[in-house]
Amino acid sequence: MYVYAFLEDFIVLYPVYALLFAENGLSPAQISSLFVIWSVTGFVLEIPSGVWADLVSRRALLTAAPLLTGAGYALWTFVPSYWSFALGFVLWGAGGSLRSGTVQALVYEELGRCGRPDRYPVLVGRSAAIGTTAVAAASALAAPVLAAGGLRAVGLASVLVTPLCAAVALTFPESRRHREIPHLTNPLAVLREGLAQVREGPAIRRAITVLSVMSVIGAMEEYVPLLAQATGVSAGTVPLLVLLVSVGGMAGGWFAGRGQGALAPALVLAAVCLAAGAAGVAARHPAAVTLVAVAFGLVQWASATLDARLQDEISGGARATVTSMAGVGVEIVSLTVYGGYAAGSVWAGPGPLFAVAAVPYLVIAFAVRRPERE
């Protein structure tokens, strides 16, 4: 799983694909429209892909997911045009949807069969940390690859990674039988089962809501470069401050699964660090970004614990479907954050906006103090 997580995000196109679009004549408005296509694709396919993952081999879907994204990168690289870019984002969104919910369901159920479901937050937390490490490594490699072979070489390198990722997925264990629950034999039956679990399970509804709101800081990550810039440092120092925040997130993922009883206090501390760090940035203190990094790490750690709580509550054969419902919530929250940041930026800078983003974590800290089972 760790190798899969690394290869999935070891894509040197990530830091330069906007440059690829611009060099092929796309305007800022056209580039923005591509991001909308990407987001809408993921939103529309999230639950259907979860239902599918409860009907067919999850290992097969995890094998297909990177191949779809690789096909999208190939279109961008070899036949660049607006419509190729758009189709590439559709393929990328579809690949992401196939993975979302599927990997959590496969890992949790296989750990359960081994009698080790307690290892779930450790695995998902460390996988997230390794994915972040892969993004950082790919970003560092992008410059020399770009210098050596241009955007074509960057695209080709990204395409070649995806079949390696798919090959790793083929090695995943899957002892589950696709039709081991007799009444779940078609997509509608699986969807009804998933909806019933959410409707009749207050703990599941609460876990989905909490996980969705937890994604606020993930959406705000897109604006970390602006936050770093707001400290007044030189342009060359901005990437270092962004890297500091990424390291904070990686550390949080690496320690996932430990100290789970301190969830509520940790979220309060995350909110305080995020607000204090944002205030420090507003006062143009670069060192305040360290507090933001701590907040990112605490939220990453807490997210793995809350993900495990959701998996503990799900039963039956609709695990990927229910998990995908949380994915839909994440998409909704992310779009809300993007819209809110755009509107708020008219009146406030990155510091105050990041401070506002700390508020949901105080609310979540109160919510998770309540017992999960009712």
C-alpha positions in Angstrom: 0.0 0.0 0.0 2.9 2.4 0.8 4.5 1.8 -2.6 1.1 2.4 -4.3 0.6 5.6 -2.4 4.0 6.9 -3.4 3.7 6.0 -7.1 0.2 7.4 -7.3 1.5 10.9 -6.4 5.0 10.7 -7.9 3.9 12.7 -10.9 6.3 15.3 -12.1 3.5 17.0 -14.1 1.8 18.2 -11.0 3.8 21.4 -10.5 4.0 22.3 -14.1 0.7 21.3 -15.8 -0.7 24.8 -15.6 2.4 25.9 -17.6 1.7 23.2 -20.1 -1.8 24.6 -20.6 -0.6 28.2 -20.9 2.1 27.2 -23.4 -0.6 25.7 -25.6 -2.5 29.0 -25.7 -5.1 28.5 -23.0 -6.4 31.6 -21.2 -6.7 31.8 -17.4 -10.5 31.4 -17.8 -10.0 28.3 -19.9 -7.6 26.8 -17.3 -10.1 27.5 -14.6 -12.8 25.8 -16.6 -10.6 22.7 -16.7 -10.4 22.6 -12.9 -14.2 22.9 -12.8 -14.5 19.9 -15.2 -12.1 17.9 -12.9 -14.1 18.7 -9.8 -17.5 18.0 -11.3 -16.3 14.7 -12.7 -15.1 13.6 -9.3 -18.3 14.7 -7.6 -20.6 13.0 -10.1 -18.7 9.7 -10.1 -17.9 9.4 -6.4 -20.9 7.4 -5.2 -21.4 5.3 -8.4 -17.7 4.3 -8.2 -18.2 3.3 -4.5 -21.2 1.2 -5.5 -19.2 -0.5 -8.2 -16.4 -1.2 -5.7 -18.9 -3.1 -3.5 -20.0 -5.3 -6.5 -16.7 -6.1 -8.3 -13.1 -6.7 -7.4 -11.7 -3.8 -5.5 -8.2 -4.8 -6.5 -9.2 -4.6 -10.2 -10.5 -1.0 -9.7 -7.4 0.1 -7.9 -5.4 -1.4 -10.9 -7.5 0.5 -13.4 -7.5 3.8 -11.5 -3.8 4.9 -12.3 -4.2 3.6 -15.9 -7.1 6.0 -16.4 -5.1 9.0 -15.1 -2.1 7.9 -17.1 -4.3 7.9 -20.3 -5.2 11.5 -19.4 -1.5 12.5 -19.0 -0.8 10.9 -22.4 -3.5 13.0 -24.0 -2.0 16.1 -22.5 1.5 15.2 -23.6 1.1 13.9 -27.1 -2.1 15.7 -28.4 -2.2 18.9 -26.5 -5.4 21.0 -27.0 -8.2 22.4 -24.9 -10.4 19.3 -25.5 -7.6 16.9 -24.8 -6.9 18.7 -21.6 -10.6 18.5 -20.7 -10.8 14.8 -21.5 -7.6 14.3 -19.5 -9.2 15.8 -16.5 -12.3 13.7 -16.9 -10.0 10.6 -17.0 -8.1 11.9 -13.9 -11.4 12.5 -12.1 -12.7 9.1 -13.0 -9.4 7.4 -11.8 -9.6 9.3 -8.5 -13.2 8.3 -8.0 -12.3 4.6 -8.6 -9.7 4.9 -5.8 -11.8 6.9 -3.4 -13.7 4.7 -1.0 -12.3 1.6 -2.7 -8.9 1.6 -1.0 -10.3 2.3 2.4 -12.8 -0.6 2.1 -10.2 -3.1 0.8 -7.6 -2.2 3.5 -10.1 -2.2 6.4 -11.7 -5.5 5.4 -8.4 -7.3 4.8 -7.1 -6.1 8.2 -10.3 -7.3 9.7 -9.8 -10.7 8.3 -6.3 -10.8 9.8 -7.7 -9.7 13.1 -5.9 -6.3 13.0 -8.4 -3.6 12.2 -6.6 -1.5 14.8 -3.8 -1.0 12.3 -6.1 0.8 9.9 -5.4 4.4 11.0 -1.6 3.7 11.0 -1.8 2.4 7.4 -3.9 5.2 6.0 -2.1 7.9 8.0 1.3 6.8 6.8 0.1 6.3 3.2 -1.1 9.9 3.2 2.3 11.0 4.5 4.1 9.0 1.9 1.9 10.5 -0.8 2.8 14.0 0.4 6.5 12.9 0.3 6.0 11.7 -3.3 4.5 15.1 -4.3 7.5 16.9 -2.8 10.0 14.5 -4.5 8.2 14.9 -7.9 8.2 18.7 -7.5 12.0 18.7 -6.9 12.5 16.4 -9.9 10.3 18.4 -12.2 12.9 21.2 -12.8 15.8 19.0 -14.0 13.5 16.9 -16.1 12.0 20.1 -17.6 15.4 21.5 -18.3 16.6 18.2 -19.9 13.6 17.4 -22.1 11.0 20.1 -21.9 7.3 19.5 -21.1 7.2 16.5 -23.4 9.7 14.7 -21.1 7.8 15.7 -18.0 4.6 14.3 -19.4 6.2 11.1 -20.6 7.8 10.5 -17.2 4.4 11.0 -15.6 2.7 8.6 -18.0 5.4 5.9 -17.3 4.8 5.9 -13.6 1.1 5.0 -13.8 1.5 1.4 -15.1 4.0 0.8 -12.3 1.4 1.9 -9.8 -1.2 -0.4 -11.5 1.3 -3.3 -11.3 1.6 -2.7 -7.5 -2.2 -2.8 -7.2 -2.2 -6.3 -8.7 -0.3 -7.5 -5.7 -2.9 -6.4 -3.2 -4.6 -9.2 -1.2 -8.3 -9.6 -1.7 -10.0 -12.5 0.1 -13.5 -10.9 -0.3 -15.9 -12.6 -2.6 -17.8 -10.2 -4.8 -21.2 -11.7 -4.1 -20.7 -13.0 -0.6 -23.8 -11.1 0.6 -26.7 -12.7 -1.4 -29.1 -9.7 -1.5 -26.4 -7.3 -2.8 -26.4 -8.4 -6.4 -26.9 -5.2 -8.4 -26.0 -1.5 -8.1 -29.4 -0.4 -6.8 -29.4 -3.0 -4.0 -25.9 -1.8 -2.9 -26.9 1.8 -3.0 -30.1 1.1 -1.0 -27.9 -0.8 1.6 -25.5 2.1 1.8 -28.3 4.7 2.2 -30.0 2.6 4.8 -26.9 2.4 6.9 -26.5 6.2 6.7 -30.2 6.8 7.4 -30.4 4.4 10.3 -27.0 5.0 11.8 -26.5 8.3 13.7 -22.9 7.4 14.4 -22.2 6.9 10.7 -23.9 10.2 9.8 -21.9 12.0 12.4 -18.6 10.4 11.2 -19.4 11.4 7.6 -20.2 14.9 8.6 -17.1 15.3 10.7 -14.8 13.8 8.0 -16.3 16.2 5.5 -15.7 19.2 7.7 -12.2 18.0 8.5 -11.3 18.6 4.8 -11.4 22.4 5.3 -7.7 22.5 5.9 -7.0 20.3 2.9 -8.8 22.8 0.7 -6.9 25.7 2.3 -3.7 24.0 1.4 -4.1 25.3 -2.1 -3.6 28.8 -0.6 -0.5 28.1 1.5 1.8 29.7 -1.0 -0.2 32.9 -0.7 0.0 32.6 3.1 3.7 32.2 2.9 4.0 35.2 0.5 2.0 37.3 3.0 4.8 37.1 5.5 6.8 39.4 3.4 9.6 36.9 2.6 11.4 36.9 -0.7 10.0 34.8 -3.6 12.8 32.3 -3.2 11.8 31.7 0.4 8.1 31.0 -0.3 8.7 27.4 -1.4 10.6 26.7 1.8 7.7 27.8 3.9 5.3 25.8 1.8 7.6 22.8 2.3 7.5 23.4 6.0 3.7 23.1 6.1 4.0 19.9 3.9 6.4 18.4 6.4 4.0 19.1 9.2 1.3 17.2 7.4 3.7 14.3 6.7 4.6 14.1 10.4 1.0 14.0 11.4 0.3 11.1 9.0 3.3 9.2 10.2 2.2 9.3 13.8 -1.4 8.3 12.9 -2.9 5.6 15.1 -1.1 6.7 18.3 -2.7 8.5 21.2 -6.2 8.3 19.8 -7.7 9.1 23.2 -6.4 12.7 22.8 -8.5 13.4 19.7 -10.6 16.3 21.0 -7.7 18.1 22.7 -5.6 17.7 19.6 -8.2 19.3 17.5 -8.5 22.2 19.9 -4.7 22.6 19.8 -4.9 22.5 15.9 -7.4 25.3 15.9 -5.3 27.4 18.3 -2.1 26.8 16.3 -3.8 27.6 13.0 -5.4 30.8 14.3 -2.2 31.9 16.1 -0.1 31.1 13.1 -2.4 33.0 10.8 -2.4 36.0 13.1 1.4 35.9 13.1 1.5 35.8 9.3 -0.8 38.8 9.3 1.8 40.6 11.4 4.4 39.5 8.9 6.3 37.0 11.1 7.6 34.2 8.9 8.2 31.9 11.9 4.5 31.9 12.5 4.2 29.5 9.6 5.6 26.8 11.9 2.4 27.0 13.9 0.4 26.5 10.7 2.5 23.4 10.0 1.8 22.0 13.4 -2.0 22.5 12.8 -1.7 20.7 9.5 0.0 17.8 11.2 -2.5 17.5 13.9 -5.4 17.6 11.4 -3.7 14.9 9.3 -3.3 12.7 12.4 -6.9 13.3 13.5 -8.3 12.5 10.1 -6.8 9.0 10.1 -8.4 8.4 13.5 -11.8 9.6 12.4 -11.6 7.7 9.1 -11.0 4.5 11.2 -14.1 5.4 13.4 -16.2 5.6 10.3 -15.0 2.2 9.1 -15.7 0.7 12.5 -19.3 1.7 12.2 -20.0 0.4 8.7 -21.2 -3.2 8.3 -22.5 -5.3 5.5 -21.4 -5.2 1.9 -21.8 -1.5 1.1 -18.5 -0.3 2.8 -17.1 1.5 -0.3 -20.5 3.1 -1.0 -20.8 4.6 2.4 -17.2 5.7 2.4 -17.8 7.4 -0.9 -20.6 9.4 0.6 -18.0 10.9 2.9 -16.0 11.7 -0.3 -19.0 13.6 -1.7 -19.1 15.6 1.6 -15.4 16.4 1.2 -16.0 17.7 -2.4 -18.9 19.9 -1.2 -16.8 21.4 1.6 -13.9 21.9 -0.6 -16.0 23.8 -3.2 -17.5 25.9 -0.4 -14.0 26.8 0.9 -12.8 27.8 -2.6 -15.9 30.0 -3.0 -15.6 31.4 0.5 -11.9 32.2 0.0 -12.5 33.9 -3.3 -15.3 36.1 -1.8 -13.4 36.7 1.5 -10.2 37.7 -0.4 -11.9 40.9 -1.5 -11.9 42.2 2.1 -9.1 40.2 3.8 -5.7 38.8 3.2 -4.5 35.1 3.7 -3.8 35.5 7.4 -7.4 36.4 8.5 -8.9 33.9 6.1 -6.7 31.1 7.5 -7.7 32.2 11.0 -11.4 31.8 10.1 -10.6 28.3 8.9 -9.6 27.4 12.4 -13.2 27.7 13.7 -14.6 24.4 12.3 -12.0 22.5 14.2 -13.2 23.8 17.5 -16.7 22.6 16.6 -15.4 19.2 15.6 -13.5 18.9 18.8 -16.8 19.4 20.7 -18.5 16.9 18.4 -16.0 14.1 18.8 -16.2 14.3 22.6 -19.6 12.6 22.3 -19.6 8.8 22.3 -19.6 7.3 18.8 -22.0 4.5 19.5 -25.6 5.3 20.5 
